[in-house]
Structure formats: structure tokens, C-alpha cells
Amino acid sequence: MDARDAIAVLFDQEVLKLITIALVGWWLRTTSATGWGGYPAPMQFLYDGLVTLTWLTGTVTYYGGVLALLVKLVYEASRRANSS
């Protein structure tokens, strides 16, 4: 596989989608940890629940996106290497 094939794999539309998914997951994880407190008890419970849900969603999205991206890159690289 030459450099042109490697660049073509990196800028494939599916690879760019997976990179975007991983970045959204990373953003959800990092933004869920920052926030404000000091709400009344029912609102604090709701806020903590939403922060936890956002963090869990971000974690699953981030690691799932990174894993899917690695699988896609390895698959495309092996497919292109075997075709040449």
C-alpha cells in the first residue's frame, strides 16, 4: 500500500463519519464533568442524573467510535494491500 492509498483511506467518507462520532463522544465525556451545583435537592438529583447519562452516553459513543474506526482502518488497509 502506497502513500496515495493511505491518504485515500484516511479521507474516506465512512472514516470521516467515524472520526466525527468519536469526537462527539469525547466532547460529551468532557462537558458532562463540568457544571454547576447548588440547586435545590430535586433539581440537583435531576442535574446529577443528566450529567451521569451524558457521561455514559459519551463514553459508549467515544469508545465505540474509536473501536469502529480502528476496525475500518485495518479492514481498508488490508483490502487495499491484498488488491495490489
Residue pairs with C-beta under 8 A, 6 or more apart in sequence:
1 77
1 80
1 81
1 84
5 80
5 84
6 77
9 15
9 73
9 76
9 77
9 80
12 76
14 72
15 69
15 72
15 73
15 76
18 65
18 68
18 69
18 72
19 65
19 69
21 61
21 64
21 65
21 68
22 61
22 62
22 65
22 66
22 69
23 65
24 58
24 61
24 65
25 57
25 58
25 59
25 60
25 61
25 62
25 63
25 64
25 65
26 58
26 62
27 58
28 54
28 55
28 57
28 58
28 61
28 62
29 55
29 58
29 59
29 62
30 58
31 54
31 58
32 51
32 52
32 54
32 55
32 58
33 51
33 55
35 47
35 51
37 44
37 47
38 44
39 47
